[in-house]
Amino acid sequence: MISDLDLKHLKRCVELAKIALKKGDEPFGSILVSGEGKVLFEDHNRVAQGDQTRHPEFAIARWAAANMKPEERSKATVYTSGEHCPMCAAAHGWVGLGRIVYGSSSKQLAEWLNELGVHPPRVRSLAIEEVIRDVEVKGPVPEVAEEIRKLQQQFHLNKTKAK
């Protein structure tokens, strides 16, 4: 079960995903919230320039490692529009961040891409729990998943038109 506050933060992640889409990037957005409820960091995907590691969840992990004590990290929550990829999940685990709440799952994304005729990414999708032990994970969240699906659809339609 997610709270109204969780849903509020997920909706901000969707807004960040929209910003990424407007900039021609893959529509993903994420925020880091302290154990006290303060938004500490937010970002969106920045892979359009060719660096496929510029995911917002990875940026959050790096920021947290540089700016938070381990105890603070363990009490923080990462909210994200889409479930972490294996790279981001590993970064989350290595820096010791706490809870994860995501809007749409990797499985859903794979289904949506298949429906659009888009080849799956080179890196295999794994559930967060297959990468990290002992972390609370909540998602997908139906209240935002459909909007995220539409953003993914728009991104891939725009990409097809640009060719």
N, C-alpha and C positions, 0 to 999 in steps of 0.2 A: 504494500500500500504506500502510495506517495501522498505527501501533504500538499496543501494549497501553496505553501512556500516553495516546495519542490517544483510544483507546476509553474509557478511564477518564474523561477530560475530557468527552467527548461524553455519557456517561451522567450526568454532573453537569448538563449542559445539559438533558437530559430531565427530571431532577428539578426544575430551575428551571421548565421548561415545565409540569410538574404543579402547581407552586405557583401559576403564573399561572392555570391552569384552575380551581383551587380558589377563586381570588379572582374568578372570573367573567370572566377575560380570555382572549384568544387564547393558546393554549399554545405559546409560544416562549421559549427560554432561551439565554443566551450567557455565555461567560467569556473573559477576557483572561489569557493566560499569558505571562510574561516569557521572554526567551531563555534564562534560567537555570532555567526550569521552575516559577517561583513564580506561583500564582494571584494576580493583582493586582486584579481587578474582576469582579463577576458581577452579572447582572440578568436580569429576565424582562420579557415584554411588559406594557405599562401603558397600552394604548389604550382600555380600557373606559370611561374617563371622557370620551372624545370627541376626544382629541388623537391622531390617527393617526400622528404622528411619533414616538411614545414606544416605539420598538423597542429591544430590548436592544443590538443591534449599533450603533445610532446613539449610544446612551448610552456605549458602550465607546469609540467614536471621540472623543466629546467629552471623556471622562475622560482618555484617552490624550493628547490634545492639551494638556490643562491640567497633566498630571502626569508626563509622560515626555519625555525628550529625543528628537529625531528618530532618532538611532542606536538607542536602546532600542526605539522603536516598530517600526522596520524588522526587528528580531530577534524581536518578539513574535508570538504566534499567537492568532488569534481562533477559538474553538470555538463552534459554534452548532447548535441543534437543526434549524433550517431554513436553506436557502440564503438569503443576503442578498437583500433586495429592491433595486431600483436605487438608492433613496435611501441605504440603508445601505452598499451597495457603493461608491457615490460618496464617502460620508463616510470610509469605510475607506481609499480611495485618496487622498483629499485630505490626510489626516493622516499618511499614509505607514506604515500598519501592515503587518506582514508576512503570513505564511502564514494561510490560512483552511481550516478543516476543518469540514464540515457533515454533519449526519446524514441529512437528506432534501432533495431538490432542489425547486426551484420547479416544475419539470415534474411531479414526483410530486404535489406539493400541488394543482396544477391538475387532475390526473387524479382525485385523491381528492374534491375539491370537486365536480367534474362528476358523479362517481358518486353523490354525496349530493344532487344537484340544486341546488347552491349556485351562484349567479351569480359569475363571476370578479370579482376586485377591479377598481376603476377604473383603477389604475396597472398598466400592462403589466408582466409578468414578463420579466426578461432574465437570462441566465446571468451570473454574476459576471464572467467573462472578457470579456463584451461591454461591460462598464462600466469595468473596471480593466485596465490593461496591466501586464505584468511582476509578477504575483503568483502564488505557488504556491497552488493550490486543490485540495483533496481532498474528494470526496464524490460521490454519496451513500454512506452506510455501511449496508449491509444489516443489520448487527447491532443497529442502533437504529431504522432507518427504519420497521419495522412497528409498534413501540411509539409512534412519533410519529404514524403514521397513525391509530392508535386514539385518541390524544389529540385529534387534529383532529376525528375522527368524534364523540367525546363532546362537544366544544365545540359543534359544529353541531347535535347532537341536543338539547343543553341549551337552545340558543338558540331552536330550533323550539318546544320545550315552553313556554318563557317567553312566547311570543307569545299 
